[in-house]
Amino acid sequence: MSGHSKWSSIKHKKGTADARRGKIFSKIIKEITVASRLGGGNPEDNPRLRAAILKAKSANMPKDNIERGIKKGVGDTDGTNYFENTYEAYGPGGVAILIDTLTDNKNRTAADVRSTVTKNGGNLGKADCVAYLFKRKGLIVFDAEQYSEDEIFDIALESGAEDVAKEGNSIEVITSPESFENVLNALQKAGYEHTMAEVTKIPDNTVELDIEKTQKVLKFIEKLEDLDDVQNVSTNLEIPENMNFDIE
């Protein structure tokens, strides 16, 4: 699985480094609200809510924000109905892109996604044109400058992880969605502090483009991530090891 989720790590670093943290928080709050509305406000009985809360904590969201999101979902105070949809697209160079959305206005979201895809050299595809390339997996990322792959490896595998790999400056632990919490808790109890933890979509295989096309794809993904109704973007793009990124 080497290289499979490097963009997720880069995206996380960008999100914590720039001024878009407010937008990131609002997207996580929306997920917490919907999860609470659909499955109740008790995380122990609501796997989707537990995953959303873990993502919120990974993003260093204040506890008060998380609690407000749960109360909003359980109380249904604003009466807003949210709709989930996944758009499938091809980016520059033919890379596969999945765009997960959560919105109170399907027409607005469809128009925004279509416009962004078209303006950035992509094409929307039909249902399941690229979705079959991805699987839902737990992803836990650690700073490779702080820890070594070997010290993470044994605990992760013993607690149910599927794979551990060093990717650039990160150590990535991959789990099944079902084992995600168990592996995360085991690593936390052992004293390892993650930089990112979430259940996301990871490709079975990746494709590598030249530097110019890779940069176009990454800019394309950033434009999609900036849309208010887009919760997550997944791609099968392989990031070259020697490629430099300005994440400030």
N, C-alpha and C positions, 0 to 999 in steps of 0.2 A: 504493500500500500504506500510505498515511499512517494512523497510529494503530493499525496492525495488531498491534503487539507491545508497546505501552506497559505493559500489565500485567506482562509479563516483566521489564521494567526496574524497575518498582516492587517486584515480588516479590524481585528480586535485592537491591535496596537494603535491604528489610526483613530479608532473611536475613542480611546482613552487619552490620546495625545492632543486632539484638537477641540475646537469649541462646539462640536456637535453633540456633546454629551446629553444636552437637554433633549434633543431629538431621539437619541438612543433610549433614554429613560421613558419618553412618551410611548415609544413602540413596545417596550417591555411592560409598561403599565397597562396598555391596551390588551396585551396577551394575558396578563394576570386577571384583568376584569372579565374577559371572555371565559377564561378557564374557570373562574369562580362562579360565573353565571351558569355555565353548563354543568359543572360537577360539584358545586358547593364550595364553601369557604374553608373547609378543613383539609389542609395539605395531605394529611395521613390517608384520607379517603379519596384523594383526587390527584392521580399521577401527573396529569397535565399541569395542574397548579404547582405541584412540587418542582417540576422541571422549570417552570417560569420563575419561581422564586430563586432557584439555584442560579439561573441566568442573571437575575437581578442582583444577587449577592456578588456574582462574579464581576459584574459591572460596577460594584461598589455603590449600589443604590441604597439610600437611607431606609431604615426600617419603617419609618413613618410613611414613606411613599408606597412601600409594598402593602402596608395595612390599609391605606386609603384605596388602593386598587382593588383589594379583596372586598372591602365594604361596599365599594361602588358596584361590583359585580353581583354580590349577594343581595344588595338593596335595590338594584336596578333603578337607581334614582332618576336617571335622565331618560330612560325608556329607549335608548339607542340600540338598534339592531345591527350587529356586525355580521359580515359575510366573509367566508374564507374562499380563496381561489388560488390556484397555482397556474401560472403562465409558463409555457415552454417556448424557448427561443434558441436560435443559432446566432452566435456573435461573429465578429471578424475572424476569418480563418476557419469558420465552421465549428467553433467550440460550442459545446452544449451548455445551456444556461437554464436553470429553474428559478422562477420568481414567485415566492410565496407572499400573498397579500392578505390583509385583514382590513376591511373597510365598512363604512356605513353608507357608501354610495358606489355601487358597482359600476355604473356608467362612467363616473369620474375616474375611477381607478383604471378601467379598461382603456380609456382615452389617454391617460397619463403614461401608462405602460407602453401602449402602442406607439405613441409619439416618441418616447425616449428610446425605444428599440430601433425605430426607423431612423431617427436622427443620428444614431451612433453606429450605423453600419450593420445592424442586425436584422433578423427576420423572425417574426412570430411563427411558431409551428403548430401542427395539429396535436390533439391529445395523445400523450404517450410517445411522442416522437423522440424525446430525450429522457423522459422520466425513468424509463427502464434501466438507464445507465447508473442510477443512483440508489443508495440504500440509506435508511435512517440509522445513524450510529451516534453513540456518545463520544464526545471529544473533550479531553482534558489536556490543557497545555501548561507546561512549566518552562521557566527561564533556564536555558542550558548554560548560562553563565553562572547560575546559582547552584544548580544541581547537575549531576552526571546521569547519563542514561542508565548506567548499571545500577545505581542506587534506587532509581524509580522502578526498574524492570521487575525485580523479584516481587515486590509488594503488589504491583499492578497485576501481574500474571496470576499470583496466588489468590487475589480477590476477584478474579473473573475477567480481566481485560483480554482483548483479542490480539492486540498488537501494541508495541512500544517502539517508537522510532525518533531519532534526532533529525530535525529538519531545520537547517540553518542555526539560528540562535534559540530554537525552541525544541522541547521534548514533547512529543505528542503521544498521548495514550488513547487508544481507540477501544470502545466497548460496544456491546449490544445495548439497545435502549433499556432493556430489562436489567442489565448489570451496572448501568451507569452510576446510580446512587451508591451501590455497594462499593464499587471501586473508588469513587470520589471520597467516600467516608473513610475508607481504609487508608488512603494516601494522606488525608487531612489528619487523622489520628496519629500517623507516623511523623507528622510535623512538616509535611511538604505543602507549600503554599502555591496554588495554581494561579496562573494569569488569565485563564479562560476556562469555562466549563459549561457545556451546553449539549443538547441533543440536536443534531443537525443532519443534513443530507450530504453524503460523501460518495464520490464516483468510484466505481469498481476499477476503472482504468482512466488514465489521463492522456492528454495530447499536448505536445510541445510545439510552440510557434517560434518564429524569429522574434528578436527583441522589439522591433517596431510594432508588429501585430499584437504581441503580448501587452505592450503599453496601451494600445487601443482598447483591448479587452478590459484591462484593469480600470481605465477611465470610464468605459461603458458601465462596468459594474458599480463604480462609485456613483454615477448618475442615477442608476436604478436604486441604490441604497438611500439616496437623498430624497426619494419620493416618500411622502408621509405614510402612504398606505402599504408600502413594501416592508415586510417583516424580515425577510431573509432572501439572499441570493446565493445560489450554489452553482459551481462551474466545474468542468473537468479539465480546466486549464492547468498545465504543469508550469510552475514558476522556475525558470532557470536558476541554478545555484549561484551563478556569478552576477545575477541581476541586482542592481542597487535600487533602493526605494527611499524616497523622501517621505517619511511618515509624520512629519511635524505638521 
